[in-house]
Amino acid sequence: MSNSSVKPTEMFRHFSLGVGPMSKNTVQACGRIANRHGIPLMLIASRRQVESKKLGGGYVENWTTREFCEYVRKECPPNSLLICRDHGGPWQHPSETELDDESAMKSSLASFEEDIRSGFQLVHIDTSLERRGVAQTKKALQRLVELYAHCHDFARALGRSVHFEIGFEDQSVDTDYPPEFSDKLHDVLKNLTDRKLPLPLFVVAQTGTKILETENVGAIKSAPLAVRHSIEQLAKSCSEQGVALKAHNADYLPTEKISMLKRCGVSSMNIAPELGVAETRALVAVLKEFNLNAQLERFLQIAFESLAWKKWMKPNSQASDADRAIIAGHYVFGTEECRAIKDAAESACCRIGKTLDRLLQSKVEESVERYVLASVGNVGAKHD
């Protein structure tokens, strides 16, 4: 079916796949896939990826919040992509690392306000972080309710409709303990309803999925039966309380594990790092194919020197410098030096009648489509 006449508020009721907008090529690839299958995809921009200039900006294409929204609306089929904030909240942007509580909350509120003004359709409020660490649950819940109320009131004052996703825990390899999760969920939802606030659409739980390097190291792979049982209980708890369960860090999963999450009651899942790595590997392959050795060496060098790979490494990692550069490659796509490297690759592609960006997009599409087909099947007519 075509989604061209479906209202954005109705789109979230279908199974939703959240995709990190790692580059313009990722956005373009997602627009095509959504149009091809007749289902909307969520573009889930973290604050590190896309942020207003006055709050420090982001690394993806140097887009501000407003520029990102304008690009999606201009370049992609109508209603194919839902614009969403991923991991909004205090201490979620590198510029906030040293801020005190009041300043970090003020900064995150300013970020949410710009999201809403720019037309974001869903915001994820994540209060799992604390200055230099992980927040205690009680404090995380207090901050979540405060931010939620402010965003709701701000959107209503502008005549906007904004949906919510909530999370208050740092990502883990294991699943949440279902009874404990149910109690915490009950507490936060009661706080919201007591303030006459609408329920969130999605609640993030620990579903045994976690990314390190280029692998999903979560318990979903090492203990699938136990994870399945826990997720079924987590999903039941969410359903009984009127919200939908969402899984983060679902990258690098085989088809059967993607399908398992859906069968167990997961209503939505996010992927992002896998797509950046897919595009990086494709770019490296093109540079090798055309013997652009100087450009290849320089690209790997600037990616490695960015140190953006550090957060993704396993303890006592055996990864080479080149492996680390591949993990970090997409973080430097927006730099002037990387753009010059891509210009050289584009010129080489043109000489044989190919387009660099289309080659890169095709590799991103392969990863995204694997999740779409495993989750919802071939639900729409082909348009390509």
GIWORA-V452756 format. One line per field, one symbol per residue. ss: DSSP state (H for helix, E for strand, - for the rest). phi: phi as a letter, one per 40 degrees, with the letter a starting at -180 (. if undefined). A space follows every 10 residues. Layout:
ss = ???
phi = ???
This chain:
ss = -------HHH H----EEEE- ---HHHHHHH HHHHHHH--- EEEEEE---- --HHH----- ----HHHHHH HHHHH----- EEEEEEEE-- ---HHH---- HHHHHHHHHH HHHHHHHH-- -EEEEE--EE --EE--HHHH HHHHHHHHHH HHHHHHH--- --EEEEE--- ----E--HHH HHHHHHHHHH HHHH------ -EEE--E--- EE--EE--HH HH-HHHHHHH HHHHHHHHHH ---EEEE--- ----HHHHHH HHH--EEEEE E-HHHHHHHH HHHHHHHHH- --HHHHHHHH HHHHH----H HH-------- HHHHHHHHHH HH---HHHHH HHHHHHHHHH -----HHHHH HHHHHHHHHH HHHHHH---- ----
phi = .cbcbccdcc ccccdbbcbc ccadcccccc cccccccgbc bccbcccccb acccbhgbcc ffccdccccc cccccbddgc bccbcbfcic gcbdccdbcc dccccccccc ccccdccchc cabccbbccb dfibccdccc cccdcccdcc ccccccccgb bbcbbbaabc cbcccccdcc cccccdcccc cccccfbccc cbbcbcbgba cbfbacbccd ccaccccdcc cdcccccccc bgbbcbbbfc cgccdccccc dccchccaab baddcccccc cccdccccdc fccccccccc ccccccgccd cbccdfcbcc ccdcccccdc cbdccccccc cccccccccc cbgbbdcccc ccccddcccd cccccbgccb ccbc
